[in-house]
Each structure stands twice: as C-alpha cells, then as structure tokens.
Amino acid sequence: MATLSNKQSPDKVAKSIQNRGNIEQSLYFPTRVNHVDVPGYESLNKQLVKDIYNWKKEGGSNDRSNSVRAGSWHSEVNMHQRPEQSFQQLYQLIQKSCVALIEKFVLQPIPFVIDCNTMWANINPKGGFNKSHTHPGAIFSGVYYVQAPEDCGQLVLEDPVVTRQFTDVIAALKPDNTFLKERNLKFYDLIKPEDYTRVTYDAVPGRLIFFPSYLSHYVEPNLNKKDRISVSFNINVLKDMKRLETDTPNFESWKQAGSNQSIVRTSKKQYKFNPGFTKPRQPLQPVQQNQKTQINQPKIWKLPGT
C-alpha cells in the first residue's frame, strides 16, 4: 500500500523484489467519478420539473457554460436556499450521497462537514449545450438529471492531464479509421478504462453524478425536441474542528503534527464505515441496502426519503 509520500512503501518494494522478473504496475493519481441511480426518483422529478419551469418564469438567466444563443437556461446558484420542497429534498439527497461516497471511498472515519454552497438548474432545449469548463473553488461538483429524453446530450468528462493526449502510449498506438472499419472495431473497446482520454455519461432521469471540480467537462447538444433538465452543484468538504477537539484523543499533539495527517479515531463516538449510502450526520432513519446490481454498474443503494 502506498504512503502519502513520494516513495513506495517498504512492503511494496519487498513484494517487487520477491517477484523479481515480473512486470509490476501501480496506478496512482486516479480521477474519482462516482454515480448512483437513485431509486424512487419519479415523484421527486415530476415535482422538480414543475418547480424549475415556474422558477424560469420569474425571469433572469446566468450566462455561464450554457449556450444562451442556443436557448439554454442557467438559473441563479441559490437553488438550495429557495423554499420549494422539491429543491430542499434534492439538496438533502445530494448532501447525504456526498457524505456516503466520502465515507465509502475516500476518508478514514474522521469528522467532517459538507458544504453544498451553490446549486442551480439547467434547461437545454433542442440544440442547447454546455461548453467545456471547470468549477474552481470547490472539491466536488456534480449533476442530477431531472428530465432526460433520448439523444438529449451526454455529459463528457475529459482527461485532466492534457499532455497525456499527445505523449501517452495509447495516443501513439491509435490506428487510423480504415484499420478499425475493416475489422469492425471501436478504438475504445481495445483499451482499458484507466487509459481513456475522455468518458461519457448518459443523461438518465434519477442519476446523480459526482466528480472533482477541477475536471474539465461539457454537455453535448440536445437533439431531442423535449427539454433536457438537470441540476448542478458544488460542494466543499471541511474539517469539523469542534468535533475533532471533542472526539480525538491527544488532539493537541495531532494538531501540532499537522492536520492533514491521517488518523483513526478510537473515541466514544464512532463513525462507522458504511458499506452503502449512509444516513446524514444527524441520523433520521436507518438506511436499507438494496442488493440489486446492474451489468457494468456499481451497486444501487436505497437512500432515505426517496
């Protein structure tokens, strides 16, 4: 297991020596993309469609990544502060899901708080799209699909290491289109996902996607006559210093050593590593796990309140 330094751990070096003659590979610096297809989303989305269209009638539109000339609408970024019940329900769903992905995939069980500080609605009519962009000033960004007809435009995530597109072995070996057509092949079927230079996600109603805010992304044009409606958001993850001080043994020593070191707390109040989507920090009800799986998809977890 690799440490947080710029060197391999002694265990990994020892393993390599023991397997002398074998080619070893380590995959570092991954780009984390998480998604969940929310069960029971239908009633929420039905109300979201009504409330978002009513919001649009109030007037006003931001000119951001959306193509205003193509008719795309981008709301103000205070959706999470508005009184509509559907907006608040989605806001809670996003926060709970972000807590879950951090506890499952990212952090040791140390205290933290979620700050979903901007949230907005997008409407792309036929021909509408979003230009390539990033979301500075946040840790996680994401999208939730409210209305997504067929061919309404995929979300495209681009490799953040731009130079890899010019110097990577995959780019060097890419055959011409004639070679692929003669063999009825698609280039991306021949390589592993970790070597993709970009990936696409279908817009699926009820799908919630999280990705690093630094990741460049865009939305393809909507080719359907029906509007494509989504909700986007930005999230910061903050240390709960008050809870750290209360629950962490030898807090002062830990603080002096540097707050970015990993710790495993053995305090009275435990934060369990939840195998599925989790309850919020102030639990309202237990979470039941749905064991259904999809081909080439992660497990679907049942969220409270959906």
C-alpha positions in Angstrom: 0.0 0.0 0.0 1.4 3.4 -1.0 2.1 6.0 1.6 1.3 9.7 1.3 5.0 10.5 0.5 6.7 10.4 -2.8 8.1 7.0 -2.2 6.7 3.5 -2.4 6.1 1.7 0.9 8.7 -0.9 2.1 6.0 -3.6 1.7 5.5 -2.8 -2.0 9.3 -2.7 -2.6 9.7 -6.0 -0.9 6.9 -7.6 -3.0 8.6 -6.3 -6.2 11.9 -7.9 -5.1 10.3 -11.2 -4.3 8.6 -11.3 -7.7 11.8 -10.4 -9.5 11.3 -10.9 -13.2 7.6 -10.0 -13.2 6.5 -6.6 -14.6 4.7 -4.8 -11.8 2.2 -1.9 -12.3 1.0 0.7 -9.9 -1.9 3.0 -10.8 -1.6 6.3 -8.9 -3.4 9.6 -9.1 -6.8 8.4 -10.3 -9.6 10.7 -11.1 -12.6 9.9 -8.9 -16.0 9.8 -10.5 -19.0 8.4 -8.5 -22.6 8.0 -9.5 -25.8 6.4 -8.2 -29.1 5.8 -9.9 -31.5 6.9 -7.3 -34.4 4.5 -6.6 -37.9 6.0 -6.3 -36.9 9.2 -8.1 -40.1 9.6 -10.2 -42.3 11.6 -7.8 -39.4 13.9 -6.9 -38.5 14.6 -10.6 -42.1 15.2 -11.5 -42.3 18.0 -8.9 -38.9 19.3 -9.8 -39.9 19.8 -13.5 -42.9 21.9 -12.4 -40.9 24.0 -9.8 -38.0 24.6 -12.2 -40.2 25.8 -15.0 -42.0 28.1 -12.6 -38.6 29.4 -11.4 -37.7 30.1 -15.0 -40.9 32.2 -15.5 -39.6 34.6 -12.8 -37.1 35.7 -15.3 -33.3 36.0 -15.2 -30.6 33.7 -16.5 -26.9 33.4 -15.9 -24.5 33.2 -18.9 -22.1 30.6 -17.8 -21.1 27.4 -19.7 -24.6 27.3 -21.1 -25.1 28.5 -24.7 -27.6 31.3 -24.3 -27.7 31.8 -28.1 -28.9 28.2 -28.4 -31.7 28.9 -25.8 -30.1 27.2 -22.8 -31.2 28.5 -19.4 -29.0 28.6 -16.3 -30.7 29.6 -13.1 -29.2 31.6 -10.2 -27.0 29.5 -8.0 -29.2 29.7 -4.9 -31.4 26.8 -5.6 -30.6 25.2 -2.2 -31.8 28.4 -0.4 -35.2 28.5 -2.1 -38.3 27.3 -0.2 -39.6 24.8 -2.8 -39.9 21.4 -1.1 -38.6 19.6 -4.1 -35.5 21.7 -4.1 -34.9 21.1 -0.4 -35.5 17.3 -0.9 -32.9 17.2 -3.7 -30.5 19.3 -1.6 -30.6 16.8 1.2 -30.2 13.9 -1.2 -27.1 15.4 -2.7 -25.5 16.0 0.7 -26.3 12.6 2.1 -24.9 11.0 -1.1 -21.7 13.0 -0.9 -21.2 12.0 2.8 -21.7 8.4 1.7 -19.1 8.5 -1.1 -16.5 10.1 1.1 -17.0 7.5 3.9 -17.0 4.6 1.5 -14.2 5.6 -0.9 -12.1 8.5 0.4 -11.5 9.2 4.1 -10.7 7.4 7.3 -13.6 7.9 9.8 -12.6 11.4 10.9 -15.1 14.2 11.4 -16.0 16.4 8.5 -18.9 18.6 7.3 -20.4 19.0 3.9 -20.9 22.5 2.4 -23.1 22.4 -0.7 -22.8 26.1 -1.3 -24.0 26.5 -4.8 -26.8 24.7 -6.7 -28.6 25.6 -9.9 -31.0 24.3 -12.6 -30.2 23.9 -16.3 -32.6 23.7 -19.2 -31.3 22.8 -22.6 -33.9 22.9 -25.4 -33.2 21.3 -28.8 -29.8 22.5 -29.9 -28.8 23.6 -26.4 -25.4 22.6 -25.0 -22.8 23.5 -22.4 -19.2 24.5 -23.3 -16.2 22.8 -21.8 -15.5 24.3 -18.3 -14.4 23.5 -14.8 -15.7 24.6 -11.4 -13.0 26.5 -9.5 -13.3 26.9 -5.7 -14.9 23.6 -4.8 -13.9 20.0 -4.2 -16.8 18.1 -5.7 -19.1 19.1 -8.4 -21.9 17.1 -9.9 -25.2 16.8 -11.7 -28.6 15.3 -11.1 -30.9 14.5 -14.1 -34.5 15.6 -13.8 -35.7 15.2 -17.4 -33.5 13.4 -19.9 -35.2 12.4 -23.2 -33.4 10.2 -25.7 -30.4 11.9 -27.5 -30.6 14.9 -25.2 -26.8 15.2 -24.9 -24.3 13.2 -22.9 -22.0 14.5 -20.2 -18.4 14.3 -21.4 -15.5 14.2 -18.8 -12.1 15.0 -20.2 -8.7 13.7 -19.0 -7.3 16.4 -16.7 -3.7 15.5 -17.8 -3.9 17.3 -21.1 -0.3 16.4 -22.2 -1.2 12.7 -22.0 -3.3 13.1 -25.1 -0.1 13.9 -27.0 2.6 11.7 -25.3 0.7 8.7 -24.0 1.3 5.2 -25.4 -2.4 4.9 -26.3 -2.3 8.0 -28.4 0.9 6.8 -30.1 -0.7 3.4 -31.0 -4.1 4.7 -32.1 -4.8 3.2 -35.6 -6.4 5.0 -38.4 -10.1 4.7 -39.1 -9.6 2.4 -42.1 -7.9 -0.2 -39.9 -10.8 0.0 -37.4 -13.6 -0.2 -40.1 -12.0 -3.1 -41.8 -12.1 -5.1 -38.6 -15.4 -3.7 -37.3 -13.7 -2.4 -34.2 -14.1 0.7 -32.0 -10.8 2.0 -30.6 -12.1 2.5 -27.1 -13.2 -1.2 -27.0 -9.5 -2.1 -27.3 -8.1 -0.2 -24.3 -8.7 -0.2 -20.5 -10.9 2.5 -18.9 -8.0 3.9 -16.9 -6.4 4.9 -20.3 -9.4 6.7 -21.7 -8.7 10.4 -22.6 -12.4 11.1 -22.1 -15.5 9.3 -20.9 -19.2 9.9 -21.5 -22.2 9.5 -19.2 -25.7 9.1 -20.5 -28.3 11.5 -19.1 -30.6 9.2 -17.1 -33.5 10.5 -15.0 -32.7 10.0 -11.4 -29.0 9.7 -11.9 -26.7 11.6 -9.6 -23.0 12.0 -10.6 -20.1 13.4 -8.6 -16.7 14.4 -10.0 -13.7 16.5 -8.9 -14.4 20.2 -9.5 -11.1 20.5 -11.4 -12.2 18.1 -14.1 -13.0 19.7 -17.4 -16.4 18.7 -18.8 -19.1 19.6 -21.3 -22.6 18.7 -22.4 -23.3 17.6 -26.0 -26.1 19.3 -27.9 -29.7 18.2 -27.2 -31.0 16.6 -30.4 -34.5 15.9 -28.9 -37.5 18.3 -29.2 -38.1 17.9 -25.5 -36.1 19.9 -23.0 -33.2 18.4 -21.1 -33.4 19.4 -17.4 -30.7 18.9 -14.9 -29.5 20.3 -11.6 -25.8 21.1 -10.9 -24.0 21.8 -7.7 -20.7 22.5 -6.0 -19.6 21.0 -2.6 -16.7 21.7 -0.3 -15.6 19.3 2.4 -14.5 20.9 5.7 -12.9 19.7 8.9 -15.2 19.9 11.9 -12.6 21.2 14.3 -15.0 21.4 17.2 -15.9 17.7 16.8 -12.3 16.8 16.3 -11.3 18.5 19.5 -14.0 16.7 21.4 -13.7 13.2 20.0 -10.0 12.9 19.0 -7.6 11.5 21.6 -4.4 13.7 22.1 -5.9 16.4 19.9 -3.3 19.0 20.6 -0.5 16.6 19.6 -2.4 15.7 16.5 -2.9 19.4 15.7 0.8 20.2 16.1 1.8 17.3 13.9 -0.2 18.7 11.0 -4.0 18.5 10.5 -3.5 16.8 7.1 -2.2 13.5 8.5 -4.5 10.5 8.5 -5.8 9.4 11.9 -8.1 6.6 13.0 -10.1 7.8 15.9 -10.9 5.5 18.8 -13.2 7.9 20.6 -16.5 7.3 22.4 -18.4 8.5 19.3 -17.7 6.2 16.4 -18.3 7.0 12.7 -18.7 3.6 11.1 -17.5 2.9 7.6 -20.9 2.4 6.0 -20.8 -0.1 3.1 -23.6 1.6 1.2 -25.2 5.0 1.1 -25.3 6.4 4.6 -27.5 8.4 6.9 -26.8 12.0 7.5 -24.6 13.2 10.3 -27.7 13.7 12.4 -29.4 10.3 11.5 -33.1 10.5 10.8 -33.7 6.8 10.0 -31.7 3.7 9.2 -30.7 3.0 5.6 -31.6 -0.2 4.0 -29.3 -1.7 1.3 -30.7 -2.7 -2.0 -28.7 -5.7 -3.3 -29.7 -5.4 -6.9 -26.8 -4.8 -9.4 -26.6 -3.8 -13.0 -24.1 -5.1 -15.6 -21.0 -2.9 -15.5 -22.7 -0.6 -13.0 -22.0 -0.1 -9.3 -24.5 -1.3 -6.7 -27.6 0.7 -6.3 -28.1 1.9 -2.7 -31.5 2.9 -1.3 -31.4 6.4 0.1 -33.7 7.5 2.9 -36.5 9.8 2.0 -36.8 8.6 -1.7 
